[in-house]
């Protein structure tokens, strides 16, 4: 699965997301895009999932018309060690995500 990590997602977690292609929005040159623009760019470039720690995106965007799923990882605190602890749940979730829906890993 092709996964885009948004600009607020900490570095270092993607190496634990085995079997999936993870790309940072910054590496795509999209670090200045806001939520709707970022989703649009991600869809146009074949990303299937936007991975974020921004809990607001699912509430601020109409995802039902999108061809991309949004997964929010929201540990407290949102540090790399805490996010890595959530990777097994994330990997299981990636097997069943559907476009146009939001999912939360907590």
N, C-alpha and C positions, 0 to 999 in steps of 0.2 A: 504494500500500500504506500502511496506517496503522501507524505505528511509535511505540512508547512508549520514551522514553529514561529509564532508571532514575535514581535520585537521585545515584548516584556518577558518572554520565556527565558529562564536562566540557561546559560551555556553549560554543557557537560552532561545533560540528561539523555540526549539523543543516542549516545553510544550504547545505552542500555536497552534501547528499543530495537531488539534484534529482529531481523527479517523484514524490516521496513526501511524505506528511503526517507530520511528526515533532512529537511533543508530549512535553514533559518531565513526569515524574511529579509534580514539584513544582507545575507549573501545573494539574494535575488535583486538587491537594490531597492527594496520596497519598505525600508525603515521609516519613510515619511508618509506612507499610505495610512489612512484611517480605516476603521473597521469595514465599512461597506466597500470601499475601494480595494482593500486588502482581500476580501472574500472574492470580489470580481476578478482580480488579477490571479488569485490562486486557482479559481475555476478555469480560467482561460489557459492556464499552464498545466492543467491535468492533475492538480492536487485533489485528493479525495477527502482529506481531513485537515482542519486547522486546529492546532494544539495551542492552548493558551492558558494563562493563569488569570485572565481578565473575566471575572464572573458576570460582567455587564453585557458582553457581546450577545449572548443568546436572548437577552431581554431587549436589546436596542436594535436588533436586526430581525427582519422577517426571513427566517431560514427556510420556511416551507417552500419557497420558490427557488431555492438554491440547489446546486448539484454538488454540494460539499457538506460534510458533517462538521460540527464544532465540538471539540472535547475540551472541557475546562478541568484542569487539575488544580485543586485548591487546598493544599495542605497548609497548616498553620505551624510554623512560619513557612512561607514559600521558598525554601532553600533547596539546593541541589540534593543534600542527603534526604530530606523529607520527600522530595519528588521521586527520587530513586526508589524509596520504599513503596511508592504507588505504582511503579512500572508493571508488576505482575497483573494488577487490576486493569491497567491500561491495555496491556497486551491481550487480555481476555476480551475486553470491550471492542478492540479493533476487529475482532472476528465477526462482530455482528452489527457494526455501525451502518446506518442508512443515510444517504444524502438528504439534506433538508432538515436534519434533526440535531438537537443539542444533547450532549451527555456530560455528566459530572462525575469526576473521580475525587473522592474525599477521604 
